[in-house]
Amino acid sequence: MPGHSSHAPQAPVRVRVAPSPTGDPHVGTAYIALFNYVFAKSRGGAFVLRIEDTDRSRSRADSERQIIDALRWLGLTWDEGPDVGGAAGPYRQSERSETYREHAAMLVDRGSAYPCFCTAERLAELRERQKAEKATLGYDGACRALDPERARERARAGESHTIRLAAPQSGVITVDDELRGRVEISAEQIDDQVLLKSDGFPTYHLANVVDDHLMEISHVIRAEEWISSTPKHVLLYEAFGWPQPTWFHMPLLRNKDKSKISKRKNPVSINYYRDAGILPRALLNFLGVLGWSYGDDIEKFTLAEMVERFTWDRVSLGGPVFDTDKLRWMNEQYLHELSHEELVDALLDWRLGREHLVRVAELVRERIKQLNEFIPATAFFFSGDLDYEPVADKLHIPETPNKDVKKAILELVERYEQAEEWRASELESISRGFCEDKGLKTKHVFMLLRLGTTGRKASPPLFETMAVLGKELTRRRLRQAADFIAAKK
């Protein structure tokens, strides 16, 4: 019965959260981490943090650092992980490459996987042909028919190849999900997935299954978007002869229109909510309410209270709506409970601490004559959303339709997403490169950036200001400025 485990293992509970360090720490990561943490603690088990950084082109060390900092800020501490160690380490997939190669070779030796020598060009042609014929997209198994010994010889000789799983070509693959019941998928829908890429690095599927087994993960609690991958994982468990973990696929967080939560409709970075002054306990409570019912119509509860009362039958599959108005309301409840001393401590931990004030003071020291001018000169550093009406007449690019101005701002924001470090020199370089690519004058674009990020025609140096404001507030404000411009008549 969904919501109750009919075959829960007797072994100690071990769960994990496994983010990829390819961007900002996502509220969806916090949501899944919360339920893993709460379940583990409610059962006296272990909560593991694993960094899934096998995507070498997109993984970034600063992203890993931000994820760790954000989860610690929330209070979701782990028993094992890359920063605290543990008996099942290492906890970064990039440090486990030899393990994956050994396990891929194990499957080849068993006949459960095979080397594939198809070139990228052949695979692209295959895909285009399948599209033209309106056929199911997927690998056609061309190398599966090769003589196994001859294929191994070619691989040993150094010929470029991948390793693919020899998936069953008929039958049904069954996934028993504790929240959703039995899910059955025809084997014909699963092609021979790549397990090991030609560079010797694993795909997500191989690394995920090998790590979960070797780290003795008993329950896999993740978002429902991974349901489509789970049959592939089931096949891998069967190919290795390993017992499966117990599966739980949590409902995805949604926007108010029921679409999947996205940064274009709501900020999705944990850091944004931290910088906007949301208390960590309020954000955790809010995420808990989204996916689970405390009971007795109670919405406000602590992390410890959630652990004490947690059961899976209180999880709702109804597509939880990430309502920022409700989050602000919940934060208000927690703020109003603080003593005066606790409120001051919270403000100092936020943006009124010495470290942040020093960065702001550096930018405005030459612009003030008396101390009492500091607050008016820097108010935009400490506020949230801005009012653009007072500067509406300046929010434009000459001889450019407003819809194109919006498009340009949003495209520039996307380029900022790729910044290796959020510092003034890199922001300026990205911005100048953008202007050159688009044939736009820097004076027009830079004024838009100044107005969008500060709401003022004059401010401290632009890119230094953006650096101190931080990535989350800067991007949020620029997206809102773009919407404001597009709405102007």
N, C-alpha and C positions, 0 to 999 in steps of 0.2 A: 504493500500500500504506500503511495507517495507520501512523504513526510515521516515515514517510519522505516528504520533499517531492518530488513528481514534477514540480512546475512552480514551484519557488521562484524568485522574481525575481532578476535579476542585480544590481539596484540595491542600494545599501548597506542593511543591516538597520536599520530604525527601528521601534521598538515603543513602546507607551505604557501607562501605567496611568492610569485616569480615574475616580477616586472622586467620589462626590457628597457635598458637605459638609452632610449632614443629620443627623448624629449622631456618636457616638464613633468613632474610628479602629478599624475592624473587622479581626480576624485574617484574615478572608477577603481583605481588601484587601492585607494583607501577603503572604499566600500567592500571590496573582496577581502582585503587584509583584515578588516574588522570582523567579518564573519568567520574567517579562519581562526583569528585570535580568540574570539569568544567561545567558539566550539572547543578549541584545544583546552582553554582554561576551565571550561565547564566540565571537562572529562579528565582533568589532571594530566593532559598531554603536552606535547611540545609543538611550538610554533617556529617554523623555519623560514628565513628569508634567503631566496636564491636569485641571483642576478643572471638573466638569460640574455647574454651579450654575444651570441654567435653571429648576429648580423653585423659584420665588421665594418660595413660602409656607413652604418647609421649609429652604431653604439658610441656613446661619449662618456668619458670619465666624469665630467661635470654633471651629467644627467644622473649617473649612479649616486654621486654625492648628494644631489638635491633630493632624490628619492629617499635615501636613508635619513637625511635631515628632516624631511617632511613627515615621515612616518614616526620618527622619534618625537617631533613636535606634537603630534596627535596623541602620543602616549601608547602607541602600539609597539611595544618592545618584543624582540624575538629571542628565542633561546639559543638558536644557532644561526650563523650568517657570516658574510664575508668580513665583517668588522669585529665579530666576537668569536669566530672560530667554531669548532665543534668536531665531533668524531666522524661525521659523514662528509667533511669538506674535501676539496675546496668548494666554495659556494658560488663561484663565478664559472659559467660554462666555458668561457674562453680559456680557463685553466684546466679543463678536463678533456681536451681534444683527443689525447691518446686513448682515453677510455672509450670514446665514441668510435674511434677507428677499430679498436679491438672488438667491440660488439658488432659493428657492421661486418667485419671479417667472419665473426662467429656465424652470422646468418647466412653469409655466402657459403661457408663450409657445410652448412646444414641443407643447402638448397632452397632456403627461404628467401634469399635475395640473390641478385646477380649484377655483374658489371654491365654498364650501358655505355656504349661508345658513340652514341648519336651526338652530332654536333649541334650547336645552337642554331645554325642555319637550317639543318634538317627539321629540328623541332619547330622552328618558326614556320617553315613551309607546311608542315603537318597541321599546325594550328589553323593556318589560313585555308587549307583545303577542307578541314572539318567545318570551318565557319561557312565556306561556300556551299558545302553539301548539307548544311544545317544538321550536322552530326554531333553527337556528344563530344565535347572537348576533353582531351586527355591523351596520355601516352598510348601508342598502339602496340606496345610490347615487341617491337622489332628485334631488340637484342635478347629478349627472353628465350628465343629459339636457338641462340648460339650454343655450340658445344661448350659445356661448362669448363672443361679442362683447357680448351683453346682460349676461352675468354679469360681465364685466370692467367695464362701465359702472356696474353696481350697486356693485361693489367700490370703484371710483374715487370714486363719490358718497359714500362713507363708510358704507355699510350694513354692519353687523356681519357678519363672516364668518370662516371658517377656510379654510385651503388643504389640500385632500386629494389624495393620490396616486391617479391613475387606474390601479389595479392590474389586471393581466390577469384575465379572467373564466373562463379555461379553460387547460388545460395543466399542466405540472409545473415547479416551481421547484427547482433543484438547488443544494445546498450541498456543496462538496468540503472536508471537514474532515480535516486532516492526522492527527488522532488517531483519528477514528471512521469514516473513509471517506466514501463518498457518502451524503448524506441527501437524500431527495426528498419534497417537500410539494406536495400538490395546490393549485393556484392558488385553487380555490373556498374554501379555508380562510383566505385572506387578504382582508380587506375593504379598502376605500379608506381607509387610515389617515390621520389628521390629521398634516400636516407643520408647519403654522404655526397657532398658536392665535389666537383672535380678538383677543388683546392684542398680537399681533405677535411673541410669543416662540415659539421653535421647540419642537417636541416632541423627546424624546430621540433618536428615530430620525433625523430630519433633521440635527440638530446633530452627532450621532455620525458619520454618514457624511461630511458635508461636512468636518468637522474632520480625520477620518482621511485623507481625500484631500488636503486642502490642506497638512496636516502631513507628507505623504508617508510615512504609516505603511505599512510593507511587510508586517508580520505582526500580526494581531490575536489576542492571547492573552488569553482571558478565561474566566470560569466557565461551566459547562455550562448554567446557568439562562438564558443568553442565546441558546441554540440556537434557541428558538422565535421569537426576534426576527430571527435572521440572514436568513431568507427575505425579510423586509421590507427589510433592508439590501441584499440582492442585487438586489432590484427597483430600489432607488434608484440603485445603481451602474450598472445597465443603463439607467435613465432618463436619467442624466447622460452616459452613454457613457464611463464611467471604468473602468479595470481594477480588479478586486477585489484586496484584500489576501489573503494566505494565512491561512486560519482555523485556530485551535487552540482547542478548548473543553475546559478542564481539569475534572476531576471535582470535584464539590462536597465540601467538608469535612462530615463526618457526626458525629453523636453515637454513643455505643456501640450504641444501638438502631437505628442506620442512618438515623434521621431527620436532616433538615438541621440543621446546627449552629445553636443558638439560645441567646440570653441566659438563657432560663428553665431550661436544663439545664446550661450551662457559661458562665462569663464569656467574652464574645466581644470585649471591648475590648482592644486592644493595651496601653492604659494600665493595665488591671488587672494584667496580667502584669508590666509594668514595676514597678508599685507593690508587687506581691507578692514582688519580689526575684528574678524570672527574669532571667538574663543575656541580653542581646540576641543573642549568638552562639549560645546554647543554643536560643532560640526560632527563629532562622533555620534552624539545623540540624534542629530538629524539623519545621518546615514543609517543608523539603526532603525529609526522609524520608517524609513523608506522601504526596507525589505522585511520587516518583522514587527509583530505585534506583542507588546508587553502584556496586554490584557487589561481588563477593567477600565478601558478607555483612557489609560494613562499613556501620555506621550513623552513626558519628561522623566528621564531616568539616567543614572550614571553608568559608566562602563562596568563597574563592579556589580551593579544591580542587573545589568543585562546578562553578565556571565552567570549569576546565581539563578536566573529564571529561564535561561535559554533552552529551547527545544525546537526541533525542525518543523514540527507541525504548526508553528506560529509564523512560518515564512509565507509571504504572499507572492504569487506568481503574476500578479496583475499589472506589471509594467510600471514600476514606481516613478513618479514624476519629480524631477529635481526642481522644486519650486523655490527660487531664491527668496521670494517674499516670506515663505514659511521659515526658511533658514534665518533670515533677519529677525523674525518674530521670536524664534527660539533663542537666538543669541541675546536678544533683549531681556528675556526671562533670566538668563544666567547673569547678565551684566547687573541687573537690578538687585540680585542677591548678594553681590560683592559688598564687602565693607568698604569704607572710604580708603583704608590702607591697601586692601586688595585691589581696588580699582587703580590706585596710583601704581602699584606694582605691575598690573596688567599693561598700563600705558607705557611704563618704562621698558617693559619687555617688547612692546610693539615698536613704534617709531619715535618714541621720545627718549630712547636710551642714548647714552653718550656717543656710541659708535656712529649711529645714524645722524645725530645732531652735528657731529664734527664734519661729516660729509656735506651736509647742507650748509653749514656755516662757511665752509671753504668757498662755496659758490657765491655767497651773498655778502661776504665781509666788506668788499669794496663798494657795495651798493647801498649801504646804510650809514647814517650819521649818528644815530642813537639806538640804544638797545630796543627801545619800544617800536622801532621800525622793523624789527626782525620778523615778528609774526605776520604783519600784512605782506611783507615781501616774500614770504615762504609758504603761505597758506596752502598753495596747490600741492606742495610736497606731502601734506598730511590729510588731504581731503580725498574723497572717492570720485564719483562721477562729476563732470563739469557742466556748467551752463554755457552754451555756445551762443546764445542770443546776443549778448553784448558785443560779440566780435563777428556776427554773422556776415557783415558786409565785406570782411576780409577773407572769409573762408571760400576761396575760389581760385581758379587758375585762368588768366585772361584767355578769351576765345576758346574755352574748353567747356563742353556741356557738363553739368553737375554729375550726371551718371558716369561719365568718363573719369571725372575727378575721384569719385568714390572708388571706381575700379582700380585706379592708380594707387590710391592709399592702401587698399586692401592687398594689392599685389606687393607693395613695399613691406607691409606687415608680414606677409608670408616669407619674404626674404629675411626679415629680422628673425623669424623662427629658426633659421639655419645658422644664426650667429654662434660661433664656438664659445665666445665669452661675451657677456653683456657689458662691454666697456665702450667708452666714448670713441676711441680711435676706430674700432671695428664698425660701430654704428655709422660713423661718418663715411667710412670707406664703402659700406653697403649702400648708403644713401646717394653718394656721388656716382657710384657705378650704375645705380638705378636710373638716375637722371640722364646719364650719358646713353644708356641703352634705349631710353624712351624719347630722347630728344627734348627733354624738359629743362627749363632753366632752374638752377639750384636755388636762386632767390625765391622763386615761387613755391617750390616744393618745401624748402626749409621753413618758409613762413607758415605753410600748412602744418608742418610738424610742430612748430612752436605753439601755434594756436590750438592744435589738437591735443597736445600733451599738457599745456599749462593754462589754456583759456585766456592768455594774455598776448598782447602784441610785442611786449618787451619782457625779457626774462634773462636769467643768467645764461651762460653759454649753452647752446641748444643740446649738443650731444652729451655734454657732462651732466646736464639736467636730466636727460632721458636715462642715463646710466644710474643716477642716484634714485630716480623714481622707481626704477626696477622694471624688469621685463613685463611682468603681469599687468601693472597699472598702465604702463605705456601702451601696450597692445590693446588693452580694453578701451582706453580713451581714444585711440586712433580709429578703432572700429566704430565707436559711437560717433566720432566726428564725421566719419565717412557716411554713416546713416543720416546724420543731420544735414549734410551737404546735399545728399541725393533727394531729401524731402523738401528742400527749398524750392520755391517757385521762381 
